Every structure is written in structure tokens, then in C-alpha cells.
Amino acid sequence: MNKRHAELCASPEWAAHLQDSVLPVAIARAELGREMLEIGPGPGAATEWLRTRVERLVAVEVEAEAASLLADRYAGTNVEIHHGSRTELEFADDSFDSAASFTMLHHVPTAALQNRLLAEILRVLRPGGVLVGSDSLPSHSLHEFHEDDIYNPVEPAAFLVRLQTLGYVDITLGVGDRLTFSAHKPAPKEGDA
């Protein structure tokens, strides 16, 4: 991540923007349940807000230094920080009621790896569980802002098909100044064992 980008993501202004404008919209219609998985918390701008909405929040961060800082910050709270791969999650199937991904999908270098991450999230969600999130929309200015960074923005129309193909149901996308989304793991049908 370039220096300008890292500074923005760690700023109080960015945290306030996420917590006041992005997160409430992204989870407005979602039942988060008791246990949530957050993918790619970075400096924890969304983590602080999310942890007050669930009993247990488990965050997986790929960057070792960021994971260490978050582990120190949240020691003794309802937040567990794991340093590890986003595309090979260490959790058992059906482990979480909900999952979250805020402004990080565009940092995953390829659509294939984004799909692998989304498939892993689906695997660890409990039946009926929900993935909520947001991401930036493609733009020339964001491309320039991400100079020397990984920048692989998600195209909303293709994202809908990708989520459906992976097995998500009850998908809602919102497209305004950003992409917001929710998608569910299928719940067992009445009469299924």
C-alpha cells in the first residue's frame, strides 16, 4: 500500500466516514447474529463499529504488522485477530452467523482470487448467514490514488453474477458513490434434514 493510501485508511476521518456513512447503509437490512467474521480489517476502522453489533468478532488480516497492531488494540475484548490468508480460512464450515468485507476487495489482485475469498466466506457462514460489505467503484482518480498498490475494482453487474455462481442467494447490491452488498448462504429448506 502506498504511503498516502496507508495514511488515509488509518485516519480518524476515514474511520468516521466508514462508521457514519458506509457501515449503517451496508448492514441496514442484515441480521448479523452473534458471531461475525471480518475479512481485511486493515487498521480497524470498521472493526471498532462492528464489534458493538455482535457478541464475538473474528477479524482476519493478511498483513502481519496490521494484525499485530490490531491484536494489541483489541486484547481482552470481544474481538479476536487472526493473521492469515483470506483465501484459505482456518475456520470450520458453518462457523459464523455473518461476515463483513469493507473496502478491501479491490486489494485482491485477481477476480479468481476474489472469487476464492468469497467462496471461503460462504463455506464458513452458517446456513442463512449473511455477507455484508462495501467497496469502491472503478474510477480514474482511484486508479491514480492506488499507484504502486494492488487495484482490482469490482464491477457491480459482474459481481452479482459472481455471487450467484458461487452459491449466494438473496443478494442485494446498492450502487451510488460506492458499491454496498449483502448476500446470504442458502438456509435449509423446510423438510430438509
C-alpha positions as CSV (number, residue, x, y, z in Angstrom):
1,M,0.0,0.0,0.0
2,N,1.4,3.4,-0.9
3,K,2.1,5.9,1.9
4,R,-0.8,8.2,1.0
5,H,-3.2,5.3,0.9
6,A,-2.0,3.9,4.2
7,E,-2.3,7.3,5.9
8,L,-5.9,7.7,4.7
9,C,-7.0,4.3,5.8
10,A,-5.6,4.8,9.3
11,S,-7.0,8.3,9.7
12,P,-9.8,9.3,12.1
13,E,-11.6,10.9,9.2
14,W,-11.7,7.6,7.3
15,A,-13.0,5.8,10.3
16,A,-15.7,8.4,10.8
17,H,-16.7,8.2,7.2
18,L,-17.0,4.4,7.3
19,Q,-18.8,4.4,10.6
20,D,-21.2,7.3,9.8
21,S,-21.9,6.8,6.1
22,V,-20.9,3.3,4.9
23,L,-21.4,0.7,7.6
24,P,-25.0,1.7,8.6
25,V,-26.1,1.5,5.0
26,A,-24.3,-1.8,4.3
27,I,-25.9,-3.6,7.2
28,A,-29.2,-1.8,7.4
29,R,-31.3,-4.9,6.4
30,A,-29.0,-7.6,7.7
31,E,-29.4,-9.8,10.8
32,L,-25.8,-10.1,11.9
33,G,-26.3,-12.7,14.6
34,R,-23.9,-13.4,17.5
35,E,-20.6,-14.2,15.7
36,M,-19.1,-12.3,12.8
37,L,-16.1,-12.7,10.6
38,E,-14.4,-9.6,9.3
39,I,-12.1,-10.0,6.3
40,G,-9.3,-7.5,5.8
41,P,-9.8,-5.1,8.7
42,G,-6.6,-3.2,7.9
43,P,-6.2,-0.6,10.7
44,G,-9.6,-1.5,12.2
45,A,-11.7,1.4,11.0
46,A,-14.8,-0.8,10.6
47,T,-13.8,-3.2,13.4
48,E,-14.4,-0.7,16.1
49,W,-18.0,-0.2,14.9
50,L,-18.8,-3.8,14.0
51,R,-17.7,-5.1,17.4
52,T,-20.5,-3.3,19.1
53,R,-23.1,-5.1,16.9
54,V,-22.1,-8.7,17.7
55,E,-21.0,-10.7,20.7
56,R,-17.9,-12.1,19.0
57,L,-16.0,-10.6,16.1
58,V,-13.1,-12.5,14.5
59,A,-11.0,-10.5,12.1
60,V,-8.6,-12.0,9.5
61,E,-5.8,-9.7,8.4
62,V,-3.2,-10.7,5.7
63,E,-0.6,-8.1,6.7
64,A,1.4,-9.2,9.7
65,E,2.1,-5.8,11.1
66,A,-1.5,-4.7,10.9
67,A,-2.7,-7.9,12.5
68,S,-0.2,-7.4,15.4
69,L,-1.3,-3.8,16.0
70,L,-5.0,-4.9,16.0
71,A,-4.3,-7.8,18.3
72,D,-2.7,-5.4,20.8
73,R,-5.5,-2.9,20.4
74,Y,-8.3,-5.4,21.0
75,A,-6.7,-7.7,23.6
76,G,-9.3,-8.5,26.3
77,T,-12.3,-7.5,24.2
78,N,-14.8,-9.4,22.1
79,V,-12.5,-9.2,19.1
80,E,-10.1,-11.9,18.0
81,I,-7.5,-11.1,15.5
82,H,-6.0,-13.7,13.2
83,H,-3.1,-13.2,10.8
84,G,-3.6,-15.4,7.8
85,S,-4.8,-16.0,4.3
86,R,-8.1,-14.6,3.2
87,T,-8.5,-17.3,0.6
88,E,-7.7,-20.2,2.9
89,L,-9.6,-19.5,6.1
90,E,-8.6,-21.7,9.1
91,F,-12.2,-22.0,10.4
92,A,-14.5,-25.0,10.1
93,D,-17.6,-25.0,7.8
94,D,-20.6,-23.2,9.2
95,S,-18.7,-21.2,11.9
96,F,-20.2,-17.7,11.7
97,D,-23.6,-16.0,11.5
98,S,-22.3,-13.2,9.4
99,A,-19.2,-11.9,7.6
100,A,-18.0,-8.5,6.5
101,S,-15.7,-7.1,3.9
102,F,-15.3,-3.3,3.8
103,T,-13.3,-1.5,1.2
104,M,-10.8,-4.4,0.7
105,L,-12.0,-6.5,-2.3
106,H,-10.3,-4.1,-4.7
107,H,-7.0,-5.0,-3.0
108,V,-7.3,-8.7,-4.0
109,P,-5.2,-8.9,-7.2
110,T,-7.4,-11.0,-9.5
111,A,-11.1,-11.8,-9.9
112,A,-10.2,-15.5,-9.4
113,L,-8.7,-14.8,-6.0
114,Q,-11.7,-12.5,-5.1
115,N,-14.0,-15.5,-6.0
116,R,-11.9,-17.8,-3.9
117,L,-12.2,-15.4,-0.9
118,L,-16.0,-15.1,-1.5
119,A,-16.2,-18.9,-1.7
120,E,-14.3,-19.3,1.6
121,I,-16.6,-16.8,3.3
122,L,-19.6,-18.8,2.0
123,R,-18.1,-22.0,3.4
124,V,-17.6,-20.6,6.9
125,L,-21.0,-18.9,7.1
126,R,-23.8,-20.9,8.8
127,P,-26.8,-21.7,6.7
128,G,-28.9,-18.5,6.3
129,G,-25.8,-16.4,7.3
130,V,-25.1,-13.1,5.6
131,L,-22.1,-11.5,4.0
132,V,-22.2,-7.7,4.1
133,G,-19.8,-5.2,2.7
134,S,-18.9,-2.3,0.5
135,D,-16.2,-1.4,-2.0
136,S,-15.1,1.4,-4.2
137,L,-16.4,1.8,-7.7
138,P,-13.9,1.9,-10.5
139,S,-12.7,5.4,-11.4
140,H,-9.7,7.1,-12.9
141,S,-9.0,9.1,-9.7
142,L,-9.0,5.9,-7.6
143,H,-6.7,4.2,-10.1
144,E,-4.3,7.1,-9.6
145,F,-4.7,7.0,-5.8
146,H,-3.7,3.3,-5.9
147,E,-0.5,3.9,-7.8
148,D,2.0,1.2,-6.8
149,D,-0.8,-0.6,-5.0
150,I,-3.0,-3.6,-6.0
151,Y,-6.1,-2.1,-7.5
152,N,-8.7,-4.5,-8.9
153,P,-12.1,-2.9,-8.6
154,V,-15.3,-4.9,-8.6
155,E,-17.7,-4.2,-11.4
156,P,-21.2,-4.3,-9.8
157,A,-23.1,-6.1,-12.6
158,A,-20.4,-8.8,-12.9
159,F,-20.3,-9.1,-9.1
160,L,-24.0,-10.0,-8.9
161,V,-23.4,-12.9,-11.3
162,R,-20.2,-14.0,-9.5
163,L,-22.0,-14.1,-6.2
164,Q,-24.9,-16.1,-7.7
165,T,-22.5,-18.5,-9.4
166,L,-20.6,-19.1,-6.1
167,G,-23.9,-20.1,-4.4
168,Y,-25.1,-17.0,-2.6
169,V,-28.8,-16.2,-2.6
170,D,-31.0,-13.2,-1.6
171,I,-28.4,-10.8,-2.9
172,T,-28.8,-7.0,-2.7
173,L,-26.4,-4.6,-4.4
174,G,-26.5,-0.8,-3.9
175,V,-24.7,1.4,-6.4
176,G,-24.3,5.1,-5.6
177,D,-21.0,6.7,-4.7
178,R,-19.8,3.2,-3.7
179,L,-20.9,-0.4,-4.0
180,T,-22.7,-1.9,-1.0
181,F,-23.8,-5.5,-0.9
182,S,-25.4,-8.2,1.1
183,A,-25.6,-11.9,0.1
184,H,-26.8,-15.0,2.0
185,K,-25.8,-18.6,2.3
186,P,-28.8,-20.7,1.5
187,A,-30.8,-21.7,4.5
188,P,-32.1,-25.3,4.7
189,K,-35.5,-25.7,3.1
190,E,-38.4,-26.8,5.3
191,G,-38.3,-30.6,5.5
192,D,-34.6,-30.9,4.8
193,A,-32.7,-32.9,7.4
